[in-house]
Amino acid sequence: MILLPDPWWPQALLAAIVLGDALISLRPPAFIRDCLDGVGFPRDWWWTLIVIKLFAAAGLICGIWLPGVGFAANVGVVGYFVCAAASHVRARFLGTAFWINCLGMLVLAAGALLLSYLPR
C-alpha cells in the first residue's frame, strides 16, 4: 500500500511549481493566454484551472504527512497534464508551449510520482 512519499522532496518541488503556476495564472502572461486560447479553452473558465492547481499544490504538501493524499494529488496532476496534452493534440496547437510547458510539466509530474512512490 502506498502511504507516504519517500523521498518527500520531489513532492515539495512539484507543489512549489504547481503553486507558482497557479499564482502567475491569476494575471496570465502572454504565453499562458496564447496557450489557453490556442487549445480553445473558454476564458470564462480560466479561473477553474487556478482552483485545480491550488488544490493540487495543497494536496501534494499535505501528502507529505497524510498517507495516500500525496499519491492521489500527484496522480491528479499527471492526469491534468495528460488532458492538457490531449487538448493540444486535438486542437493541433503543437508549438513551443506544447513541447516545453505542457509535456515538460507532464514529465516533471510523472517523474515526481515515480521517484516518490515507486517501490524500492
C-alpha positions as CSV (number, residue, x, y, z in Angstrom):
1,M,0.0,0.0,0.0
2,I,1.2,3.5,-0.9
3,L,1.4,5.6,2.3
4,L,4.0,8.4,2.3
5,P,6.4,9.7,-0.3
6,D,10.0,8.5,0.0
7,P,11.8,10.8,-0.8
8,W,9.4,13.6,0.0
9,W,11.3,16.4,-1.8
10,P,10.0,15.7,-5.3
11,Q,6.5,16.2,-4.0
12,A,7.5,19.5,-2.4
13,L,9.2,20.7,-5.6
14,L,6.2,19.7,-7.7
15,A,3.9,21.5,-5.3
16,A,6.0,24.7,-5.4
17,I,6.0,24.7,-9.2
18,V,2.2,24.0,-9.4
19,L,1.6,26.7,-6.9
20,G,3.8,29.1,-8.8
21,D,1.9,28.2,-12.0
22,A,-1.4,28.9,-10.2
23,L,-0.2,32.3,-8.9
24,I,1.1,33.5,-12.3
25,S,-2.2,32.3,-13.8
26,L,-4.0,35.0,-11.7
27,R,-2.8,37.5,-14.3
28,P,-1.6,35.2,-17.0
29,P,1.3,36.3,-19.1
30,A,1.1,36.1,-22.9
31,F,2.4,32.6,-23.2
32,I,-0.3,31.2,-20.9
33,R,-3.0,33.3,-22.6
34,D,-1.8,32.1,-26.0
35,C,-1.7,28.5,-24.9
36,L,-5.3,28.6,-23.5
37,D,-6.6,30.4,-26.5
38,G,-4.7,28.1,-28.8
39,V,-6.5,25.0,-27.4
40,G,-9.8,26.8,-27.4
41,F,-10.3,26.8,-23.6
42,P,-13.1,29.4,-22.9
43,R,-11.8,32.5,-21.0
44,D,-14.9,32.3,-18.7
45,W,-13.5,29.0,-17.3
46,W,-9.8,30.0,-16.8
47,W,-10.4,30.5,-13.1
48,T,-11.1,26.8,-12.7
49,L,-7.6,25.9,-13.7
50,I,-6.3,28.2,-10.9
51,V,-8.5,26.4,-8.4
52,I,-7.4,23.0,-9.6
53,K,-3.8,24.0,-9.3
54,L,-4.2,25.4,-5.8
55,F,-5.9,22.2,-4.6
56,A,-3.2,20.1,-6.3
57,A,-0.4,22.0,-4.6
58,A,-2.2,21.7,-1.2
59,G,-2.7,18.0,-1.7
60,L,0.9,17.5,-2.6
61,I,2.1,19.3,0.5
62,C,-0.5,17.6,2.8
63,G,0.5,14.3,1.3
64,I,4.0,14.6,2.7
65,W,2.4,13.8,6.1
66,L,-1.0,12.3,5.4
67,P,-0.9,8.8,4.0
68,G,-2.3,8.4,0.4
69,V,-3.1,12.1,-0.1
70,G,0.1,13.0,-1.9
71,F,-0.2,10.0,-4.2
72,A,-3.7,10.9,-5.2
73,A,-2.8,14.5,-5.7
74,N,0.3,13.5,-7.8
75,V,-1.8,11.2,-9.9
76,G,-4.3,14.0,-10.4
77,V,-1.5,16.4,-11.6
78,V,-0.3,13.8,-14.1
79,G,-3.9,13.4,-15.3
80,Y,-4.3,17.1,-15.6
81,F,-1.3,17.4,-17.9
82,V,-2.3,14.3,-19.9
83,C,-5.6,16.1,-20.5
84,A,-3.7,19.3,-21.4
85,A,-1.6,17.3,-23.9
86,A,-4.6,15.7,-25.4
87,S,-6.2,19.2,-25.8
88,H,-3.1,20.5,-27.6
89,V,-3.1,17.5,-29.9
90,R,-6.8,17.8,-30.6
91,A,-6.5,21.5,-31.4
92,R,-3.3,20.9,-33.4
93,F,-1.6,23.5,-31.2
94,L,1.8,21.9,-31.2
95,G,4.2,24.7,-30.9
96,T,6.7,25.5,-28.1
97,A,4.1,25.8,-25.4
98,F,3.1,22.2,-26.1
99,W,6.6,20.7,-26.2
100,I,8.2,22.7,-23.3
101,N,5.4,23.8,-21.0
102,C,2.8,21.0,-21.3
103,L,5.0,18.0,-21.9
104,G,7.7,19.4,-19.6
105,M,5.2,19.6,-16.7
106,L,3.8,16.1,-17.6
107,V,7.4,14.7,-17.4
108,L,8.0,16.5,-14.1
109,A,4.8,15.3,-12.5
110,A,5.3,11.7,-13.7
111,G,8.9,11.8,-12.5
112,A,7.9,13.0,-9.1
113,L,5.3,10.3,-8.9
114,L,7.8,7.6,-9.9
115,L,10.6,8.9,-7.7
116,S,8.5,9.3,-4.6
117,Y,6.2,6.3,-4.8
118,L,7.9,3.6,-6.9
119,P,8.6,0.6,-4.6
120,R,12.3,0.1,-4.0
